[in-house]
Structures are given as structure tokens and as C-alpha cells.
Amino acid sequence: MPRVAVTRRVHFSAAHRIHRPDWSDERNRAVFGDCSNPNWHGHNYELDVTVEGEIDPETGYVLDLKVLRDLLDARVIDDLDHRNLNLEVDWLSGMIPTTENVVVAIWNRIEPELPERLRLVRLVLHETPRNAACYEGA
């Protein structure tokens, strides 16, 4: 059977602060600019999740995208949507919640949960319509 990649896009809104607590406020502002605002700032994130597998001859699907949506809701969206990424998400604790770090953390949340017949190919986390981070695994 042919192998096909399918993508599901999901959305969440979250606040964060790009800040190193071991640096002074002045150094944080110099390096991170407005993203280091002590009163936080927010984004409307879009996450594209691409998985690959063989087409099931019975259903014609690689994966029912509702199943992928439910997995993403349970493992990612329910934890991140309308949350402060610095303070409220246990699995982001101890990291600077840049888009780059968050996309890797999301990969680690969902990759082990996929059926064995599927391969997680790529995540693209859009922080803004113009800025995104892509991760394709280690």
C-alpha cells in the first residue's frame, strides 16, 4: 500500500514570557525585547501535525483525523489553551517557552501516543502568521 502523509491543524491561545530568571531585567530586555515583558504577552498559536502511514484498504484513511484531533486535544490543547505557559503547564516547567522549545515538548507528548503503524513526520508551530518553528524529530 502507498504511504501517505496527512496533516491536522489545531489552535490554542496562550500567554508566556521569554525570560531567564538568572539574568537581570536589563539583560532580558536587551536579548528578548518585548517578549520579556514582565506582564506577559499572548499568541494565537496554530499547530500543524503531520503523520505518515499506509492507507487502510477498508477505510481509505491513513488515520481518521478525528482520532488525531482527540489525541491532540487530550495531550496538548487541553493543557495549553488559555494558559500561561510559564506558570500553568507542568510539562513546560523549567524551560524558556520559546516556540522552538514548545514544539519539541509537544512532539514528546504526542509521538509515543500514536499507533505503531504511524510515524510522526513533522510539527509546525505558528506563533504568529509570520513566525513558526518546525520540528521533525531528533
C-alpha positions in Angstrom: 0.0 0.0 0.0 1.2 3.5 -0.6 2.4 5.6 2.3 0.7 9.0 2.6 1.2 11.9 5.0 -1.8 13.6 6.4 -1.9 16.9 8.4 -4.3 18.2 11.1 -4.2 21.8 12.2 -5.2 22.7 15.7 -5.4 26.1 17.5 -4.7 27.3 21.0 -4.3 30.7 22.7 -1.7 31.1 25.4 0.4 33.7 27.2 4.1 33.5 28.0 7.2 35.4 28.9 10.6 34.8 27.3 12.8 35.4 30.3 15.8 33.9 32.0 15.4 34.3 35.8 19.2 34.1 36.2 19.6 37.3 34.1 18.9 40.8 35.1 15.8 42.5 33.8 18.0 44.8 31.7 19.8 41.8 30.0 16.4 40.1 29.4 15.1 43.2 27.7 18.2 43.6 25.6 18.1 40.0 24.4 14.4 39.2 24.2 12.9 42.7 23.8 9.1 43.0 24.2 8.8 39.2 24.6 10.3 39.6 28.1 7.5 41.9 29.3 7.0 41.1 33.0 3.3 41.4 32.4 3.4 38.6 29.8 2.1 38.6 26.3 -0.1 36.2 24.3 -0.4 34.5 20.9 -3.0 32.7 18.9 -0.9 29.6 18.0 -1.6 27.2 15.1 -0.1 23.7 15.2 0.2 21.6 12.1 0.7 17.9 12.9 1.8 15.6 10.1 1.7 11.8 10.4 2.5 9.2 7.8 1.4 5.7 7.2 -0.1 3.2 4.8 -3.7 3.8 3.6 -6.1 1.4 5.3 -7.8 -0.5 2.4 -11.0 -0.8 4.4 -11.4 2.9 5.3 -9.2 4.7 2.7 -7.7 6.6 5.6 -4.1 6.8 6.8 -5.7 7.8 10.1 -9.2 9.1 10.9 -8.3 12.8 11.6 -10.9 12.9 14.3 -8.8 10.4 16.2 -5.7 12.6 15.8 -7.7 15.6 16.9 -8.9 13.8 20.0 -5.3 12.8 20.8 -4.1 16.4 20.3 -6.9 17.7 22.5 -6.1 15.3 25.3 -2.3 15.6 25.2 -1.7 19.2 24.1 -4.6 21.6 23.6 -6.4 20.9 27.0 -3.1 21.7 28.7 -2.1 24.8 26.7 -5.3 26.6 25.6 -5.9 29.8 27.6 -2.9 29.1 29.9 0.2 30.8 30.9 3.0 28.6 29.5 5.5 29.7 32.2 3.3 29.0 35.2 0.5 26.6 34.4 1.9 23.8 32.2 3.8 21.2 34.2 5.4 19.6 31.1 6.9 23.0 30.2 8.2 23.7 33.7 11.9 24.7 33.8 12.2 25.7 30.2 12.0 29.1 28.4 8.7 28.7 26.5 10.0 29.8 23.1 8.2 28.4 20.1 11.2 26.3 19.4 11.1 24.7 22.9 7.4 24.3 22.9 7.3 22.5 19.6 9.8 19.9 20.8 7.9 19.5 24.0 4.7 18.9 22.0 6.4 16.3 19.9 7.5 14.4 23.1 3.9 14.5 24.3 2.3 13.0 21.2 4.8 10.8 19.4 4.7 8.0 22.0 0.8 8.0 21.8 0.5 7.4 18.1 -0.4 3.9 16.8 2.8 1.9 15.9 1.8 1.8 12.2 2.1 5.6 12.0 5.1 7.8 12.0 5.1 11.4 13.3 6.7 13.3 10.5 6.6 17.0 11.3 5.2 19.6 13.6 5.0 23.2 12.7 4.0 25.6 15.5 3.0 29.0 14.2 3.4 31.7 16.9 2.1 34.4 14.6 1.1 34.3 10.9 4.7 35.2 10.1 6.7 33.2 12.7 6.9 29.5 13.1 9.1 26.7 14.3 9.3 23.3 12.6 10.4 20.1 14.2 10.9 16.7 12.6 12.2 14.7 15.5 15.7 14.2 16.9 
